[in-house]
Amino acid sequence: MGLILGLDLGVSSVGFGIIQEDSYEIIDYGVRLFEEGTAEKNLKRRTMRGARRLKRNRINALKYFLIELGIIESKDFQVLNHVYELRVKGLTSKLSSLELANVLVNLAKHRGVSFDIICDDQDKDAQTSYQALTDNTKLLRNKNKYICELQLEKLERGEKLRSIDNLYHTKDYENEIRKILSNQDLREDAKEKIINII
């Protein structure tokens, strides 16, 4: 005398039934409902997944190029702490191979906003993002600093960098990358390829 489990898998629900094998007597049954996906939620999820995939591909391409240049031996190199201090250091001096690899991978992960944010009166996130981008651009110009210098100042004040007010334009990240690479012993074509990958 055994039991038989029957399942009915739907798009937004799973139905189940348990019956006695011999007598076909119903032991238990029910349904579990799930929130139905919407086109808007599906689009957001696909967009985020695509962005994660592009970032992973970009970082891998950079690591393989650094291996090709002889800067690192493997794509699984030691991750150093205090990468923002290393970025600031790279603005004025030559970095070790390991330091340079850490700095470039960090910049490949966080490379800024390449488009203009349209400020919609109804969208609070867009307003916050627009204001942060505008304020940070003014701050960079007024203080005549690079992004890493402002970010390091924030960290030293105990502020977090993973917030909406840490938005900068891609061109400002590119300026920082070019300045760091200008202090490294690399061929000009290699520097340009690194910038293009990032």
SVG drawing of the C-alpha trace seen along z (x, -y; Angstrom):
<svg xmlns="http://www.w3.org/2000/svg" viewBox="-11 -75 69 77">
<polyline fill="none" stroke="black" stroke-width="0.4" points="0.0,0.0 1.8,-3.1 0.9,-6.6 0.9,-8.4 1.8,-12.1 0.4,-14.0 1.6,-17.5 0.1,-20.1 2.8,-22.7 1.4,-25.9 2.9,-29.3 1.9,-30.9 0.8,-27.9 1.6,-24.3 -1.3,-22.0 -0.8,-18.7 -2.8,-15.6 -1.9,-12.5 -3.9,-9.4 -3.8,-5.9 -2.3,-3.5 -4.8,-0.6 -8.1,-2.3 -7.5,-5.6 -8.7,-7.4 -7.7,-11.1 -5.3,-11.7 -4.5,-15.3 -4.7,-18.0 -4.1,-21.7 -2.4,-24.4 0.4,-26.8 -0.1,-30.2 2.8,-32.4 2.9,-36.0 2.5,-36.2 5.4,-37.8 4.6,-40.9 6.3,-42.1 7.8,-45.0 9.3,-42.7 10.6,-40.3 12.2,-43.1 13.9,-44.5 15.2,-41.0 16.5,-40.4 18.2,-43.8 19.9,-43.2 21.0,-39.7 22.4,-41.1 24.3,-43.8 25.9,-41.3 26.9,-39.1 28.5,-42.1 30.4,-43.1 31.7,-39.6 32.8,-39.4 34.4,-42.8 36.4,-41.8 37.5,-38.4 38.6,-40.2 40.7,-42.6 42.2,-39.8 43.2,-37.8 44.7,-40.9 46.7,-41.5 47.9,-37.9 48.9,-38.5 50.9,-41.6 52.6,-39.6 51.2,-41.8 49.5,-38.8 50.1,-35.1 46.5,-33.9 43.1,-35.4 42.7,-34.3 45.2,-36.7 45.4,-38.1 42.7,-40.7 44.2,-43.6 42.4,-45.7 42.3,-49.5 42.0,-49.7 40.9,-53.3 44.2,-54.2 46.0,-52.3 44.0,-54.3 45.1,-57.6 48.7,-56.3 48.5,-55.4 47.7,-59.0 51.3,-60.1 53.4,-56.9 54.1,-53.6 52.1,-50.7 53.3,-47.1 51.9,-44.6 49.5,-43.2 48.4,-46.7 47.8,-47.7 45.7,-44.6 43.6,-45.3 43.1,-48.9 42.1,-48.1 39.7,-45.4 38.1,-47.7 37.7,-50.4 36.2,-47.8 33.5,-47.0 32.6,-50.6 33.0,-52.6 30.3,-55.3 27.2,-56.4 27.6,-56.9 24.2,-58.5 22.4,-61.5 19.8,-60.9 16.4,-62.4 14.9,-64.0 11.2,-63.0 9.1,-64.9 7.3,-61.6 10.4,-59.4 12.1,-60.0 15.0,-57.6 15.7,-59.5 15.6,-62.8 18.1,-61.5 20.4,-60.0 20.3,-63.2 21.1,-65.4 24.0,-63.1 25.5,-63.0 25.2,-66.8 26.7,-67.4 29.5,-65.0 30.5,-66.5 30.6,-70.0 32.6,-68.7 35.2,-67.1 35.5,-70.4 35.6,-72.7 38.1,-70.7 40.1,-69.7 40.3,-66.1 39.8,-62.6 37.0,-60.3 39.2,-58.1 40.3,-61.1 36.7,-62.0 35.8,-58.4 38.8,-58.0 37.7,-61.1 34.2,-59.6 35.7,-56.4 37.9,-58.2 34.8,-60.1 33.1,-56.7 30.7,-57.1 29.7,-54.2 30.4,-54.2 27.6,-51.8 24.9,-54.3 23.0,-56.3 25.1,-59.4 28.2,-57.7 27.4,-58.3 30.0,-59.7 30.2,-60.1 32.1,-57.5 34.3,-60.2 35.5,-61.2 36.4,-57.5 38.3,-57.5 40.2,-60.6 41.3,-58.8 42.3,-55.6 44.3,-57.6 46.1,-59.5 46.9,-56.2 48.1,-54.5 50.3,-57.5 52.5,-56.6 52.8,-52.9 55.4,-51.3 53.1,-50.1 53.1,-50.5 50.6,-53.1 48.6,-50.6 48.3,-48.4 47.0,-51.4 44.4,-52.2 43.3,-48.6 42.9,-48.6 40.8,-51.7 38.7,-50.2 38.1,-47.0 37.0,-49.0"/>
</svg>
